[in-house]
């Protein structure tokens, strides 16, 4: 697990982008009060998901409106049809840690 940021850096309902050893990850503080890590690139249009809007446990791509489930990486709306990698997150002592091994078996492209 790699320490990425403090919980204060990611207010509830928002996301931040982090470069972890060359992999762009969006750290999301979802509305269920959990933290999630998802590959920071839409599988449809190669734009940063971290610039999108958090809605419940989904993150919306700002360009075409595809939403991705933060727990599974699966798209929940078109035009995206391919999942994006998601990563295991642990919160310890007010810090957010991320594993770079995709928890859903999808490899970053």
matplotlib code that plots the C-alpha trace (Angstrom):
import matplotlib.pyplot as plt

x = [0.0, 1.2, 0.3, -1.3, -2.9, -4.7, -8.4, -8.7, -7.4, -10.5, -13.7, -16.8, -18.4, -15.1, -12.1, -8.4, -5.9, -2.7, 0.2, 1.3, 4.5, 3.4, -0.2, -2.8, -5.4, -8.5, -9.0, -12.7, -14.5, -17.9, -21.3, -21.3, -18.4, -15.9, -12.8, -12.3, -9.4, -10.2, -8.0, -8.0, -8.9, -12.3, -12.3, -14.2, -12.4, -9.1, -10.0, -9.4, -12.3, -11.1, -12.4, -15.9, -18.8, -19.3, -22.8, -23.4, -20.9, -20.3, -17.9, -19.1, -16.8, -17.2, -16.8, -19.6, -21.4, -20.4, -20.6, -18.3, -19.1, -16.4, -16.6, -16.3, -15.0, -18.0, -19.6, -23.2, -24.1, -23.1, -21.0, -18.4, -18.7, -15.4, -14.6, -11.7, -9.3, -10.2, -7.8, -8.0, -8.0, -7.2, -7.7, -5.3, -4.7, -6.3, -4.2, -5.3, -3.3, -3.8, -2.6, -1.5, -2.8, -6.2, -8.8, -11.2, -8.6, -8.7, -5.3, -4.6, -4.3]
y = [0.0, 3.5, 6.6, 9.0, 11.9, 12.9, 12.5, 16.3, 16.7, 15.0, 16.5, 14.3, 14.3, 15.2, 13.5, 14.3, 13.0, 11.4, 10.0, 6.8, 5.4, 6.5, 5.4, 8.1, 7.4, 9.3, 9.2, 9.7, 10.5, 9.2, 10.1, 6.9, 8.4, 5.8, 6.4, 4.8, 4.6, 4.3, 4.6, 8.3, 7.7, 7.1, 3.8, 5.6, 8.9, 8.9, 12.0, 12.3, 10.9, 12.9, 16.0, 14.5, 14.6, 12.3, 10.9, 8.4, 5.6, 6.6, 9.0, 10.7, 11.4, 15.1, 14.8, 12.4, 11.6, 7.9, 6.9, 4.3, 2.4, 3.2, -0.3, -2.3, 0.0, -1.1, 1.6, 2.3, 4.3, 4.8, 5.6, 3.7, -0.1, -1.2, -1.2, 0.8, -0.5, 0.0, -0.3, -1.2, 1.7, 1.8, 4.8, 4.8, 7.6, 10.1, 9.1, 7.4, 4.4, 2.7, -0.6, -0.5, -4.0, -3.6, -5.2, -5.9, -7.6, -4.8, -3.6, 0.1, 0.9]
z = [0.0, -0.9, 1.0, -1.4, 0.6, 3.7, 4.1, 4.4, 0.9, -0.6, 0.7, 0.6, -2.9, -4.6, -6.3, -6.8, -9.3, -8.1, -10.0, -8.2, -9.7, -13.2, -12.9, -12.8, -10.2, -9.1, -5.3, -4.6, -1.4, -2.3, -0.8, 1.2, 3.1, 1.8, -0.2, -3.6, -6.1, -9.8, -12.9, -13.9, -17.6, -19.2, -21.1, -23.9, -24.6, -22.6, -20.5, -16.7, -14.7, -11.7, -13.4, -13.4, -11.0, -8.0, -7.7, -5.0, -5.7, -9.3, -11.1, -14.3, -17.2, -17.9, -21.7, -22.7, -19.5, -19.0, -15.3, -13.7, -10.5, -8.0, -6.5, -9.6, -12.4, -14.6, -16.7, -15.7, -18.8, -22.4, -24.4, -22.4, -22.5, -21.1, -17.3, -15.8, -13.2, -9.5, -6.6, -3.0, -0.6, 3.1, 5.4, 8.4, 10.9, 8.6, 5.5, 2.3, 1.1, -2.3, -3.7, -7.3, -8.0, -9.7, -7.5, -10.4, -12.6, -15.3, -16.4, -17.0, -20.7]

ax = plt.figure().add_subplot(projection="3d")
ax.plot(x, y, z, "-o")
ax.set_aspect("equal")
plt.show()
